[in-house]
Amino acid sequence: MERIVGRDRLVSTTGGGYELVRRPLGNGHSEYVVRPLVTWHVEGELSEQAYADYLQEREATADERKEKNLERAALRAKQRVRHLCKAAGVDTLLTLTYRANMTDWVLLKRHVKEFNRRMARLIPGWFYVAAYERQQRGAWHVHMAVHRVPRTLEHARGAKVKSYSVIRAVWRAVVGELDGNVDLQASKRMRAPSRIASYLSKYMVKAFADGDAWSNRFSSSKGITVPAPQRIRFVGWSFTDVCIAVFDDMPAHDSSQLVWKLSRRGAPRGEEGCWFILDTNIPVREPDFGDLSEGTYWA
């Protein structure tokens, strides 16, 4: 891999160890990325003609580079949404909709802001992460991850009211004659934050595919700090030894709570990397041994 900085030509070499990016997000979440160490060195300086050719090529590929930059921005937004959901410990997923064909983006953002202002008055510590999506007919709707929603709220007269009924009433009061509704599926309540984060973050990439500006497709409350990643260089270590160090660092967990994958993207043969995502909120399932009839076996 190479880069041009000014008129210097930089070339990368991979090997000699690995870098670990460790991100403890709290609430039972940890992420680890292991990748080969990359070293950059100056290979030489471009000649006048080579530099002119380089500038001409950049101009010719400007649209392609812009598309790649947007794709990278969408992936950063996806990561940001995932980290916010985990750091906040979201446990409930709401979908805010309009019965009317509401296509006004500015009005949508105004409604979401007012809805969350009112909810914060009703539920202290209210936190949300919202992703916005267009329906096929063009109307906007909102996927919103929240946390610490009590099952009931106390009415002004002292009566207990289901929190879902209050949330729906607040949204309908905000949107008025546009006639709103709130969907809170029972199967999505109290789910692991990592699964809610995955559900929300997919809309960042979808927004890129639709050609929309990714920065306009999610918003969140303020007050949650996502921990900065910790970067550790393992010079001279083997890939196996670094992975063992990662497992030694992890808190106690069940295998069903850990997702991992090998990755060789951008690395030469034999220089693999990997990532691990741990969520100890995922309920541990009892083993299912299935049919123990003759001929059944497990490797």
C-alpha positions, 0 to 999 in steps of 0.5 A: 500500500502506498500514499502520496504526501506532498511529493513524497511517496510513502510505502507501508510494510506489514509485520513484526507484531500486532496492534490491539485496539481495546475498547471497554464500553461498560454495561458488560460490553467490550470490543477488541480489534487485532491487526498487523503492525503497519510501518510507513517509510518514505520511498522517494520523491515524485519527479515533476512529471510524476507529480503532474500525472498524480494530480491529473489522476486524482482529478479524474477519479474525484467522484470515485474518491468522494463515494469511498469517503462517503462510505467510510463516513457511513461506517464511522456513523454506524460505529458511533451509533453502536458505541453510543447504544452500548455505552448507554446500556439501551434496553428498549426499541421504539418506532415512531411513525406518522399515519400521514405521509409526512416527508418534511425533514425539518419538521421531523427533527423538530418533532423528535426534539420536542418528543425527547424534551417532554420525555426527559421531564417525565423520566429522569435520565431519559437517553435516546439514540435515534435513526431515521428512515424513509418508508417506501411511500416517502414518509419518515419514521424514527427507530429509537433506542432508549433505556431505563423505561419503567413499566408504569408511570405515575399520573398527576392524580396518583394513578399508575399508567403503563409507560407505553401508553404515556410514550404514545400519548406524548408522541401523538400530542407532539405531531398533532393532526399528522396522527402519530403512533409508537410501536414497542414490540414485546420481543424487542423490550429488554433485549441486549444492547448489542442487538439493538445497536446492530438493528439501529446501525444498519440504517447508516449504511442504508442511508449511504446506499440511498445517497443521503448524507449520513450525518443527517440519519441519526441523533442522540442525547448528550451526556453519554461519553464513549470511552476512548480506545486503548491501543497496545503494540505487541512487537514481535508477538505471534498472532496466536499469542496476542489472541490468547492475551485478549481472551485472558483480558476478557471478563468471564463469559459464555461462548454465546455472548462472544462474536468474533471473526478473522479478517485479512482485509488489506493484509498480506498472506499470513498476516491475519487480523481479527475482531471480538465483540463481547456482550455479557447481557445476552442471556445464556441459553441452556444447551440443546442436545437435540436428537440423541438417536443412533448416528447423531454426533458432535465434533 
